[in-house]
Amino acid sequence: MTAETIILVFTLAIYLIILFVFNKARMKYSGGKIGKVINLILVTVSLLFISDYLVFLESYLDSESLNILRSISRTAGLGFLAYGGAKIADS
């Protein structure tokens, strides 16, 4: 196994743990600000997960397109978190 594969497996485990824990918490705290924050975290983590695992499309896309997609998904995740966090803080 290469170092990149080990890192991808490790981050996959972390992403799955985060998604599992926050999905379970979303069921418990379904309403109010806590529920909104949990949904923000879930969407952000999902978008960051997608950006990290776009590597598997490397055989289908050229390097420049892959970097553009990764940048867009990361920016979307962080932008979603910033916008949603500002909306929650405002209310």
N, C-alpha and C positions, 0 to 999 in steps of 0.2 A: 504494500500500500504506500502510495506517495503521501507526502505531507499535506498536499491539498485535499486529498480524499479523507484523511484523518480529521482535518479541520471541518470539512463539510459534514461528516458524520457527527462530530461533536456539536456543531451549531444546529444540526437537525434535531438532535436530542434536546437541546436547550429550547428551540422553537416549539417543539411538541409539548414540552413541560409547561412552558408559558401559556400556550393555547389551551391546554387541558385545564390548568389551574384557573385561568381567567374565565373560561367557558363555564366551569363549575360555579365560580363566584357570580357570574352573570345570572345563572338560574336562581341563586339564593338572593341576590340584591337586584331585582329586576327593575325597580323604579327609582326615581329621584336622581340626584347628582351622582351618586355612587354608580348606579347602573349606566349612566351616560359616560362616565370616566372609564368604566370597564369596557364598554363598546368602543371607545376611542382607542384604548390600548389594543384590543383585539384586531381592529382594522389596521392600525399602524404596524403591529407585529406581522400580520398577514402580508401587507405590502412589502415589508422588509424581507420576509421569507421569500417572496416571489423574486425580489431583486437579487438575493443571494443565489437562488437556484436557477436563474436564467442561464447559468453556465452550461447546463445540459442541452441548450439550443445551439451550442457553439458549432456543431457540425452542420447546422442548417443555415446559420446566419454568419455574415462576416463580422469581424471584430468591431468595426465602427458601429454597426447597427446594434450589436449586443451591448456595447457600452452606452449607447443612447437609451436603449430600453431599461438598462439597469439604473441609469441616472434618473430617468423619468419615474420609475417605480419608487426609488428611494425618496425623491423629491415629493412625490405624491403622498407617501406615508408620513414624512415629517411635516409637510404642509397641512395635511389632514389633522395631525396631532396639534399643531400650533393653532390652526383656525378653531378647531373644536374646543381646545383648552381655553382659548380667549372667550369663546361664546359661553362656556360653562362658568368661567370666572366672572363674566359680566352679569349673569343671572343671579 
